[in-house]
Amino acid sequence: MGVFGILAVLLWRALAGTTAWRRPGAWAFALAVLYAITDEFHQGLVAGRHLSAVDIAIDATGALIALAAAGLIRSRRS
């Protein structure tokens, strides 16, 4: 959960600073969730591991919480 939160915040900072994409937070969330899906798919191919939709939801929740916290901190600094 924490790792995907960090990933989402780093993606948000990268997209906000280097691209003209609108709503970089939404894009960062979508990319983090997409990575969570591919990570779970990869785990499904490893012996002794299994694919879990619950793990994807946990990773997505971590990304969402981190982005919300970063947005709150950013808005209070302004």
C-alpha positions in Angstrom: 0.0 0.0 0.0 2.8 2.4 0.9 4.9 1.7 -2.1 2.0 2.4 -4.5 1.3 5.6 -2.6 4.9 6.7 -3.1 4.7 5.7 -6.7 1.5 7.7 -7.3 3.0 10.8 -5.6 6.2 10.6 -7.7 4.1 10.1 -10.9 2.0 13.1 -10.0 5.1 15.3 -9.4 6.6 14.1 -12.7 3.5 14.6 -14.7 2.7 18.0 -13.2 6.2 19.3 -13.8 7.0 18.0 -17.2 3.8 17.6 -19.2 0.9 19.6 -20.3 -1.6 16.9 -19.3 -4.6 18.1 -17.5 -5.4 16.6 -14.1 -2.0 15.0 -13.4 -3.3 13.5 -10.2 -5.9 11.5 -12.0 -3.3 10.3 -14.5 -0.9 9.4 -11.7 -3.6 7.4 -10.0 -4.5 5.6 -13.2 -0.9 4.8 -14.0 -0.3 3.5 -10.4 -3.4 1.3 -10.6 -2.3 0.0 -14.1 1.1 -0.9 -12.6 -0.7 -2.6 -9.7 -2.6 -4.7 -12.2 0.5 -5.7 -14.1 2.3 -6.5 -10.9 -0.5 -8.8 -9.8 -0.5 -10.4 -13.2 3.2 -11.1 -12.9 2.7 -12.5 -9.4 0.1 -14.9 -10.9 2.8 -16.3 -13.1 5.2 -17.0 -10.2 5.1 -20.4 -8.5 3.6 -20.3 -5.0 1.9 -16.9 -5.6 -1.6 -16.1 -6.8 -3.4 -13.2 -8.5 -5.6 -11.3 -6.2 -8.1 -8.5 -7.0 -8.0 -7.6 -3.3 -4.3 -6.8 -3.5 -5.0 -4.5 -6.5 -7.7 -2.7 -4.5 -5.3 -2.3 -1.5 -2.6 -0.9 -3.8 -5.1 1.5 -5.4 -6.3 2.6 -2.0 -2.7 3.4 -1.0 -2.2 5.4 -4.2 -5.5 7.3 -3.5 -4.6 8.1 0.1 -1.2 9.3 -0.8 -2.4 11.5 -3.6 -5.2 13.0 -1.4 -2.6 13.7 1.4 -0.2 15.3 -1.1 -3.0 17.4 -2.6 -4.0 18.5 0.9 -0.5 19.5 1.9 0.0 21.3 -1.4 -3.2 23.3 -1.0 -2.3 24.3 2.5 1.1 25.6 1.4 -0.5 27.9 -1.2 
